[in-house]
Amino acid sequence: MAGGRRCPAGKGSTSSRIQTVTAASNANAASASPANNYNNTPPNYNSSPNSTSSTGSDDGKNMSEQLPYNKVIIPKHIPIPARSGDGLQHYEAYILVTCLIAASLQLLNLYKTVWWFSESHNDYSVNFYLLDFYLLTFITIMVSRQFIYAMICKSFQRVIPNKWLPFALKVMRIVLLAVIMSALFWCLYHMKKRHNINKIFYLCYPILIYFLMFGISIEPFFDLSTVQVYLKEDKKTKFYLDKPMHNCSANAVTIRQEVASLKSDFNSRLKRALYAASGSAYLCGIAPVIFVPQHLHYNIYWVVQHTVFIWLGQLGANFAQSYSFRYCDVLHKSAAHLGKWSKVNSKGIQASHTWDDKVLWPHGTLVRHNKEVYRSEGLCTAAEPGNSSHSRFYMLFGEPSTLLLSLVGWQMTVVGIQFLISIRKNEWYQVISNSLLLASNCYPLYTLMRDYILCCRVHRVEQMAKDKPLMAQSNCS
């Protein structure tokens, strides 16, 4: 539905219009209590920089009569039902157990024996004398550092007061880093006596990649799920972005800034998930192969396949933790406020409005931007017409279950392929290694399926609440 004529009013009209819409937004936001920390917002976040206390000016009345601002509908969000989520400690414990199992299975693939033959001189299923104790210690320290850090943080939160907690955590990270690096260099020193220096360099390859991706920051070395705490300030707005959160704002500029911060956070989580999965696969799958004796024969195809499945399984687990249902719900709420524009054929259509970056456009409004005509598709639209970044954000998160469904399909494909391989294999070590990896990958699948089902149910209720104002607006028109 095309909007009315645009009136070239001054600051008073714009302030009156923003104040009216902001008041409606604050009323809707106050009626719904935040369900979790993702929705907690500082009080000054909702304040519009252009709002004033004047409500009865003549310019404001003329603007409200000529423009369809009174038809802007602020999306209403459904509170997320509380559930016992997977904490950081549970997640790090799962990662630690799966990494240790994966590394042990890779050693089984490399150093297996045929102890049941009468001609065999082996009493065990693995040639333990070929294992390098310092290599095993190095791998164990590297894969357990995040779990140790998570447990210490949980202990500090219970014992140390909140005002001293940031300083205590910073000192703890420095001390823990010194201890871990000392233990790692001790292992490398003893390994250098038995192996070539090139192998030692290959073992340290993930650490070099870490410095290229994260710089000299210590925090990602212990907690790849941490989001940087920072304060966003400019001349008109000031708000905290210490957690991925959403605020029901009627300020179009603020909405686009929130979308930009969430997009940056999404990309940061993707980078960290890829590094965590690749590092685990390298340490548990590739590192044992680097230090294999030259005279040892093993099934190269099976060892490579085992490493690939370690990477796929760890990637699915990191995605399940980084892009949980609550996080996807935050992105969906922001996308609902962002809205989208669809390009229409400008022949024979006269758009009475020129797009303004400070205006929150109602549903069905026709605007002209860069010599093109666009129609608003959301309940309210703050996106920039023709902005591909805004279009992709709405396409991915306008439907909250899209990302979760993709992750469920990813994990289900990995589990299905492993199940088919287990059916076809008959060698004992292959059956054991593939079956244990299959069992470990079922837990992320269960977590993603649970989040997807819950997301679909919540979105169904939200969609019903969304259709009602659109139908009422259509009937009034």
N, C-alpha and C positions, 0 to 999 in steps of 0.2 A: 504494500500500500504506500503510495507516494505521500510524502509529507507536504506541509503547507509551504508558503513562500517564506524565504529567509529574510529577516528584517535586519538591516545594518544598524544594530543598536550598540550602545556603549558598554562600559564596564558594569554599570548598574544592572542592566538586564541580564548579562551573563552571570553576575554574582547571584541575582535572585533566582535564576533558573537552576544554578548549581546547588544553591542552598536548599531549594525545594526537593530536588532529586536526592541530595545527600541526607536530608531528614527522613525521607522514605526508606533509604538504604539503612540508616542507623536503626530505624524502628524494626525493620525485618531482621537485622543482625542481632538486636537485643532480644527478640522473641525466641531465638534458638540458642541454647546453651552450648558452648564448645564441648565436643566429645573427647578431645584428646589434645595433646600439646601442639599438634600441627595447626590447630585452629586458634590457638591463643595469640592475641594480637595486642600490642601496646596501645594505650588509650589514644595517643596522639596520631595514630596511623590513619584514623578515619577522618581527621580534620581536613577539610578542603582548603587549599591555600587561597582560593579566590572567594570563599564564602564571606558574607557580611551579615550584619544584624538587620538590615533594612529589608522589609518584606512587602511594603505597600507602595512602592514607587510606581509611577505611571509607566516607565519603560518596562518594568517587569510585567505589568498587566498586558501591555501590547504584545510583548514577546510570547506570553503564554497563550494569547488568543490566536496568534498567527502561526506559531510553530507547534508541532505535536509533541512537545516535551512532556506534557501530562500523560502521554501514552507510553512513556518509557517504563518497562517492566523489569524490575530488579530480580534476577533469578533467586528462587528460594531453594535452599539446600536441605537435604535430609540428613539428620545426625546419624553417624555411623554407630551401629550397635557395638557395645563393649565386648571384647573377647580376650582370652588369655593369649596374647601375642608372644612370639618368640623373641626373647631378649637377646642382647648382644652376647651375654655369657653363653647362652645355649647355642647360639650360632657359631661362636668361636670354638666351642667344645665339639660341635659336629664337624667343623672344618678340620680340626686337629685329628679327630678319630679317623675321618675318611682319608686324610693325607698319610697318616701312619699305615693304614691298611693298604692303600695304593702302593706306597713304597715297599712294604713287605711283600706284596704280590709281585711287584716287578723283580725283586730279588729272587723270589721263587721261580719266576720265568727264566732267570739267568742262571741260577746255581742249583737247579733241580738235579736229583739223582734217580737212579733206578735201583733203589735199595732192596727191592723184593727179589731180584735175580740171585740165584745161588752163587754165581760167579762174581757178584759185586762185593767190594770190600767196604761199602758204605753202610753205616748203621742208622743214618738219618736221611730224611727226604731232601735236605739241603746241604751243600758243601759249606759248612760254617767256617772252615779254616780259610776259605777264599774271601770272606767278607772283610772289608776294611772298617775297623771299629771307629776310627776317626771320621770316616765318611758318614757313617750312621749317626754319629754324634752331631756332625755339622748339619745334616738334614733335619734331625730332631729339633735342634735349637731354632733353625729357621722357620719350621712350620708351627712351632709352639710359642713363638714370641708374642703373637697377638692374643692368644688365650691367657698367657701369663699377665700381660698388660691389662686385659679386661677384668681379670680377677682382682688385681691390685687396685684398679680404679673403683671397683665395687666396694672393696674394703675401705678405701679412703673416703668414699661418700658416706659411709656409715659412721666413721670415727671422727673425721676432721670437719670443723665448722665450714659453712658455705663461703664465708668471706676469705678463708685461707685455702680453700680447695684449689683454685686455679694455680696459685704459686706452688702448692704441694705437688700437684700433678706435673708441673713443669720440671721441678727438681727431680721427681721420680723418673720421668722420661730420660733425663740426662744420666742419672745413675744407672738405670736399667740398660740404656744404650751402651754405656761403658762396660758393664758386666758382660753383655752379650757379645760385643765386639772383641773383648778380651778372650772369651771362650772360642769364638770363631777363628781368631788368629792363632790360638793354641792348636786347634785342629789342623789349620792349613800348614802350620810349621811342621808338624809331624807327618802330614801327608806329602809334603815336599821331599822328605827323605826317601819315600818309596815310589813316587810317581814323577812324571815329567812336569816341568813348569807350565807347559801349555795346558795340561789338564787342570791345573790349579786355576789358571786364568779362565778356562771355560766354566769352572764351578762358580766363579765370582761374576759371571756374566749378568745374572739378574740384578745384582747390586749396581752395576754400571747403568743398566736400563732404568733403575729407580732414580738415579741422580739426573738422568736426562728427562724424565717425566715429571718429577716432583721437586727437583732442585735439592737444596740442603735442608729442607724441612724434615724435622724428626717425627712429627706426629703421624704422617701417613705410613711410616715404617712399622708402627705398632697398631694403628687403627685406620684401615682403609675405608671404613664406613663413616668417618668423621667429616662433617661439612664445616668449612671454615666460617668462623664467627666474624662478622664485619658489620659496619654501620653505613647505611646509605644516606647520604646527605646531599642536598642541593639548596638553592635559594628559596624554594617554595615548600619542599617536603622534607621530612625527616622521619625515617622509620627503620626499624630493626629487621634484619634478615638473618638472624642467627640460626633459624631452623626453617625448613621448607614449610611455609604456612600460607594460608589464604585469608584475605580480608575482603568483606563485601563492601567495596567502595563504589561510589558513583562518579568518581573522578577518572576521566578517560586516560589522562596522563599517568596517574598512579596505577591503573590497571595494566597499561603497557609496560611500565617499569617492573611490576610484579611478574609479568609473563617473561620478561627478559631475564630476571633473576632465577626463575624456575627453570628456564631453558638452560642457563649456565649450570645450574645445579644438576640437571639431568645429564648433561654431557660429562660433568665431573664424575658422577656416579658410574657412568658407562666406562670411562677411562680407568677408574679404580677397579671396577669389576673385571675388566679385561686383564689388567696387570696382575691382580690377585690370582685369577685362574691360570694365567700363563706361568706365573712364578711357581705355583703349586705343581703344575704339570712338569715344569723343567726340573724341579728339585726331586720329585717323586718318580718321574718316568725317564728323564734323560740323564740326570746326574749319575745314577747307578750304572748306566751303559758306558759312560765316559771312562770309568775306572775298572772296566772288565779286563781281566788278563787276556793277552793276545792269543793264547792257545785254547781259550774257551770257545766252544761252539754253542750257538743258541739259535732259536727261531726268530730271525730278524723281523719277519712280517708280523708275528704275534706281539713282539715287544713294541713295535711301532704302533700297532693297533691299540695296545693297552695304554700307551701314552696319550693317544688321541682321545680315548674314552675318559681318561683322567681329566683332560682339559675340558671336554664337553660337560662332564658331570660337575666339575668345580664352577664352570661358567653358569650352569643352570642354578646351582646353589647360591652363587653371588647375586644373580639376577633376582632370585626369589627374595633375598634379603634387602637388596637395594631398592627394588620396585615393588614394594608390598602394596596391599590394597589401600592402606591409609595414605601412602604416598601418591598412588594413582588417583585417589579421591581428591587430594589437594590440587593436582594438575587439572583434573576435570572441572573443579569449581572455578579455577582461574580461567579455563577455556570457555566456560559458560558466560562469564562476564566479558571476555574478549570478543566473542562472537565472530562472525565471518561475513565477507562480502562476496557476492557472485556477480560476475560481469554479465551485463545484458546488452542486447543489440541496441546501439544508440540511435539507429535510424528510426525516425518518427517518435522518439521519446525525448521529452524535454525535462531534464532534472532541474527542479526549482532550488536545489541546495548545492553548494560547493562544500566539499568535505573540509571540516575543521577539526584539528587534532585535539581541541579542548571540549568537544561536544560528544556526549554519549547518545548515539543515534538509536531510535526505536526500531522495532521490527517492521520490515517492509519499506523502509525509507529509501528513496532514490537519490543518489548524490552523484556529482561529477567530480572526477579527480584525474588529473593528467590526461585530459581529453577523452576519458572513458566514463561510462555510466555504470554504476554498481548498485545493487540492491542488498539491503541488510537482511541477513538470514537468521540471526539469533534473536533472543528476547531483547537484548540490548547489545550494541556493537560498539566496541572501542578500538577495534583493529584498524590498521591503515589499509585502504583499498589497494590491491595489487601487491601487497607485501607478502612474498613467498614464505618468509619465516613465520608470520602470523597464520597463514593458511595451513602450513604443515602442523603447527601447534594445535590448531583447532581440529584438524583431520585426525591427529593421533589421540587427542585427549578429549575431544568433544563427546565421544562415546567412551565412557570410563573403562569398559571391559575390553577395548581393542588391544591394549598393550598386554593385559593379563592373558587374553586368549592366545596371543602370539607366543608368550612364554610357556603356556601350557602345551601348545603344539610342539614347541622346541623340545621340552623335556619329555613329552610322550614319544616323540620320534626317537630320541636317544634310548629310552627304556625299551621301546619296541625292537630296535635294531639289536640291542644287547640280548634281548630274550630270544630272538631268532638265532643269534650266534650260539647261545647256550644250548639250544636244541640240536644244532648240527655238530657240535664238537663232542668228541669222545675221549680225548686225552685228559688225564686226571688233573694236571696242573692248569690246563686251559679252562676246564669246567669250574675249578675252584676260583681262579682269578676273575673270570667273567661274572660268575654268580655273585660274588661278594661286591663287585662294583655295581652290578645291577641292583642289589639290595640297598646299597648306599644312595643310589640315584632315585629310589622310590620316595624317599622322604621329601625332597624338594618338589616332586610331582604332587604329592599329597598337599603340601603347603600352597602351591599355586592353584590347584583345583579348589581348595577350600576358599581361597580369596576370590577366585573367579565366580563361584556360586553365590557367595555373599555379595559381591559387586553387582551381579545381575539382579538380585532381589532388591537391593537398595535403588538401583537405577530404574527399575520398573515403577517403584513408588514415586521417584523423582520425576519421571516422565509424565505420570498422571497429573502431578502438581503443575508441571510446565504447560500441559495442554489446556488446562482450565482457563488461565488468563488469555491465552491466544484465542480460544473460542469465544470468550466474552468480548474481547476486542473486536473480533470479526463480526459478531452479532450487532454490536453498537455501530460499527461502520455501515 
